[in-house]
Amino acid sequence: MWTILSTIAIVSLFVSFFRGPNAIWGGATGGLIVGIIAALMRGGFTFSIIWKGIAIGVLLGVIAEIMSMLARRISRS
C-alpha cells in the first residue's frame, strides 16, 4: 500500500513542480516536519517514518488542490 501511495506522491510532486508554489508542496513540507517529529518521538530514528509523513502530506495537498479546482469550477457556473 505504501508503495502505491509513494508513487502517487512522487508523480504529484513532479507534475506540480512546474506550477509553482501550491498546496502539494506545502503538504510535503508539513509532512516532512511531522515526519521528523514522529521519528524523533519513537525509540529509533527511521527514515521510513519521515517518508510516510511526506507521502501523507503530499496526498493531503493533492486533495486540497482538487477541492480548490472544484470550487473554482462551481463558482464559474
Backbone as CSV, one residue per row, in Angstrom:
resi,resn,N_x,N_y,N_z,CA_x,CA_y,CA_z,C_x,C_y,C_z
1,MET,0.824,-1.189,0.000,0.000,0.000,0.000,0.874,1.260,0.000
2,TRP,1.953,1.263,0.802,2.802,2.446,0.858,3.531,2.679,-0.447
3,THR,3.782,1.609,-1.193,4.426,1.760,-2.491,3.525,2.525,-3.450
4,ILE,2.248,2.191,-3.461,1.287,2.869,-4.336,1.132,4.332,-3.914
5,LEU,0.985,4.568,-2.614,0.835,5.938,-2.125,2.096,6.765,-2.404
6,SER,3.253,6.146,-2.246,4.506,6.850,-2.521,4.640,7.189,-4.000
7,THR,4.229,6.275,-4.856,4.282,6.526,-6.294,3.368,7.681,-6.676
8,ILE,2.159,7.690,-6.128,1.228,8.787,-6.390,1.819,10.106,-5.890
9,ALA,2.455,10.082,-4.722,3.045,11.297,-4.156,4.185,11.814,-5.031
10,ILE,5.048,10.924,-5.508,6.174,11.346,-6.341,5.694,11.924,-7.666
11,VAL,4.715,11.268,-8.278,4.165,11.771,-9.545,3.502,13.125,-9.324
12,SER,2.775,13.276,-8.235,2.110,14.547,-7.940,3.120,15.666,-7.733
13,LEU,4.207,15.369,-7.030,5.240,16.383,-6.831,5.891,16.762,-8.154
14,PHE,6.144,15.792,-9.003,6.759,16.078,-10.288,5.845,16.934,-11.156
15,VAL,4.567,16.594,-11.200,3.617,17.346,-12.027,3.448,18.767,-11.492
16,SER,3.391,18.921,-10.181,3.155,20.246,-9.610,4.418,21.094,-9.554
17,PHE,5.588,20.520,-9.843,6.843,21.264,-9.776,6.835,22.461,-10.708
18,PHE,6.250,22.328,-11.871,6.271,23.385,-12.868,5.159,24.417,-12.659
19,ARG,4.269,24.183,-11.710,3.161,25.113,-11.472,3.469,26.122,-10.386
20,GLY,4.620,26.042,-9.785,4.987,26.983,-8.742,4.478,26.534,-7.376
21,PRO,4.549,27.424,-6.394,4.120,27.063,-5.040,2.627,26.725,-5.012
22,ASN,2.301,25.652,-4.358,0.900,25.253,-4.226,0.729,24.373,-2.995
23,ALA,-0.476,23.880,-2.797,-0.791,23.094,-1.601,-0.036,21.772,-1.561
24,ILE,0.342,21.250,-2.703,1.051,19.975,-2.729,2.425,20.128,-2.084
25,TRP,3.137,21.194,-2.430,4.444,21.423,-1.826,4.316,21.822,-0.359
26,GLY,3.257,22.531,-0.024,3.005,22.849,1.383,2.737,21.595,2.192
27,GLY,1.983,20.667,1.597,1.727,19.390,2.265,2.998,18.586,2.445
28,ALA,3.876,18.626,1.443,5.155,17.912,1.552,6.008,18.496,2.679
29,THR,6.023,19.819,2.790,6.796,20.466,3.848,6.218,20.138,5.223
30,GLY,4.900,20.223,5.335,4.260,19.874,6.607,4.478,18.413,6.964
31,GLY,4.395,17.544,5.967,4.631,16.121,6.206,6.060,15.845,6.632
32,LEU,7.002,16.598,6.059,8.402,16.452,6.461,8.582,16.821,7.930
33,ILE,7.988,17.926,8.331,8.116,18.383,9.722,7.468,17.381,10.671
34,VAL,6.250,16.946,10.344,5.558,15.978,11.198,6.311,14.652,11.217
35,GLY,6.850,14.247,10.052,7.604,13.004,9.987,8.865,13.038,10.838
36,ILE,9.571,14.153,10.830,10.771,14.279,11.658,10.410,14.229,13.133
37,ILE,9.350,14.927,13.509,8.922,14.909,14.912,8.512,13.498,15.320
38,ALA,7.759,12.813,14.459,7.327,11.448,14.783,8.518,10.503,14.870
39,ALA,9.498,10.682,13.986,10.678,9.813,14.025,11.502,10.061,15.294
40,LEU,11.560,11.296,15.738,12.295,11.592,16.961,11.575,11.085,18.203
41,MET,10.254,11.056,18.163,9.466,10.614,19.312,9.535,9.098,19.496
42,ARG,9.735,8.380,18.406,9.861,6.925,18.502,11.191,6.556,19.119
43,GLY,11.312,5.316,19.510,12.558,4.853,20.118,13.742,4.929,19.175
44,GLY,13.574,4.471,17.926,14.663,4.505,16.964,14.325,5.440,15.813
45,PHE,15.314,6.147,15.325,15.091,7.101,14.242,15.093,6.348,12.919
46,THR,13.943,6.322,12.235,13.855,5.632,10.953,13.368,6.610,9.885
47,PHE,14.009,6.534,8.730,13.641,7.428,7.641,12.320,7.028,6.993
48,SER,11.883,5.802,7.190,10.599,5.395,6.611,9.447,6.163,7.249
49,ILE,9.566,6.506,8.503,8.537,7.314,9.175,8.490,8.702,8.544
50,ILE,9.643,9.262,8.257,9.692,10.582,7.624,9.065,10.514,6.240
51,TRP,9.419,9.480,5.467,8.865,9.359,4.120,7.352,9.178,4.170
52,LYS,6.843,8.408,5.121,5.397,8.225,5.236,4.706,9.545,5.578
53,GLY,5.334,10.353,6.415,4.785,11.667,6.731,4.729,12.561,5.506
54,ILE,5.798,12.538,4.703,5.824,13.343,3.482,4.755,12.866,2.508
55,ALA,4.629,11.549,2.341,3.638,10.991,1.407,2.223,11.376,1.821
56,ILE,1.926,11.288,3.101,0.596,11.665,3.581,0.363,13.163,3.378
57,GLY,1.376,13.984,3.657,1.255,15.420,3.446,1.011,15.773,1.985
58,VAL,1.719,15.102,1.085,1.527,15.352,-0.351,0.120,14.961,-0.766
59,LEU,-0.346,13.825,-0.300,-1.694,13.390,-0.669,-2.756,14.345,-0.126
60,LEU,-2.542,14.873,1.067,-3.475,15.879,1.587,-3.414,17.159,0.751
61,GLY,-2.224,17.514,0.283,-2.083,18.669,-0.607,-2.788,18.456,-1.934
62,VAL,-2.717,17.232,-2.463,-3.425,16.907,-3.703,-4.925,17.056,-3.502
63,ILE,-5.418,16.571,-2.378,-6.851,16.704,-2.081,-7.234,18.183,-1.988
64,ALA,-6.394,18.992,-1.344,-6.677,20.425,-1.237,-6.693,21.093,-2.609
65,GLU,-5.762,20.722,-3.486,-5.740,21.286,-4.841,-6.980,20.877,-5.635
66,ILE,-7.401,19.634,-5.500,-8.601,19.170,-6.201,-9.827,19.913,-5.691
67,MET,-9.922,20.099,-4.386,-11.054,20.842,-3.824,-11.047,22.284,-4.319
68,SER,-9.867,22.885,-4.437,-9.761,24.253,-4.942,-10.223,24.340,-6.391
69,MET,-9.817,23.367,-7.213,-10.249,23.354,-8.613,-11.759,23.180,-8.722
70,LEU,-12.308,22.309,-7.905,-13.757,22.102,-7.925,-14.494,23.366,-7.498
71,ALA,-13.989,24.058,-6.483,-14.635,25.277,-6.031,-14.617,26.361,-7.103
72,ARG,-13.482,26.490,-7.811,-13.414,27.460,-8.913,-14.371,27.106,-10.032
73,ARG,-14.468,25.824,-10.342,-15.351,25.385,-11.419,-16.822,25.606,-11.049
74,ILE,-17.162,25.349,-9.805,-18.550,25.542,-9.352,-18.885,27.029,-9.338
75,SER,-17.949,27.887,-8.923,-18.237,29.320,-8.842,-18.386,29.958,-10.212
76,ARG,-17.801,29.372,-11.240,-17.941,29.905,-12.609,-19.309,29.612,-13.207
77,SER,-19.915,28.524,-12.781,-21.193,28.154,-13.404,-22.380,28.724,-12.693
